Amino acid sequence: MAVAKSGRSWFAWRRTVTGWCFGIGVVGPPPDHWIYEGPEPPEGSPRAGTDWKPGDFGQDTEAE
């Protein structure tokens, strides 16, 4: 996990037992969310133009 000195942005990633990497992060005020998945860890914090993608986790959804 990495947190900016300002404490206003962060990201974390984890390699699974199968070797695949997943990450989550925030670089702006809510509802800013980013997700990552790939064979290697992310190369830094979330930003456009990288393998990080805007996420939609944590959104209110209706139960089916």
C-alpha positions as MATLAB code, in Angstrom:
seq = 'MAVAKSGRSWFAWRRTVTGWCFGIGVVGPPPDHWIYEGPEPPEGSPRAGTDWKPGDFGQDTEAE';
ca = [
       0.000    0.000    0.000;
       1.187    3.515   -0.781;
      -0.304    6.738    0.571;
       0.523   10.220   -0.726;
       2.191   12.590    1.735;
      -1.001   14.669    1.698;
      -2.995   11.590    2.751;
      -5.560   12.359    0.045;
      -4.668    9.572   -2.383;
      -3.615    5.951   -2.009;
      -3.382    2.639   -3.793;
      -2.786   -0.965   -2.801;
      -2.191   -4.152   -4.735;
      -1.869   -7.835   -3.973;
      -0.539  -10.831   -5.887;
      -2.815  -13.889   -5.613;
      -1.612  -17.463   -5.122;
      -2.073  -17.965   -8.869;
       0.286  -15.057   -9.582;
      -2.302  -12.554  -10.862;
      -2.209   -9.016   -9.403;
      -5.213   -6.951   -8.316;
      -5.199   -3.355   -7.105;
      -7.505   -0.613   -5.879;
      -6.883    3.075   -5.410;
      -8.203    6.607   -5.026;
      -6.596    9.804   -6.324;
      -9.412   12.302   -5.909;
     -12.484   13.008   -3.833;
     -15.397   10.538   -3.919;
     -16.639    8.983   -6.090;
     -13.105    8.557   -7.537;
     -12.217    4.831   -7.608;
      -9.643    2.931   -9.669;
      -9.091   -0.797  -10.185;
      -6.184   -2.765  -11.583;
      -5.607   -6.338  -12.685;
      -2.718   -7.864  -14.557;
       0.118  -10.377  -14.531;
       2.545   -7.891  -12.917;
       2.074   -5.270  -10.172;
       0.986   -1.770  -11.227;
       3.785    0.676  -12.019;
       2.674    3.437   -9.668;
      -0.488    5.174   -8.617;
      -3.747    5.194  -10.591;
      -3.947    7.572  -13.535;
      -5.407    7.727  -17.028;
      -3.278    6.253  -19.780;
      -2.058    3.340  -17.653;
      -3.433   -0.129  -16.951;
      -5.533    1.320  -14.120;
      -9.244    1.564  -15.005;
     -11.970    3.726  -13.444;
     -13.838    1.492  -11.023;
     -17.440    1.290   -9.970;
     -17.085   -0.616   -6.708;
     -18.860    0.701   -3.646;
     -21.783    2.096   -5.612;
     -25.288    1.590   -4.272;
     -27.039   -1.195   -6.136;
     -30.365   -2.906   -5.638;
     -30.309   -6.500   -4.424;
     -31.758   -8.962   -6.888;
];
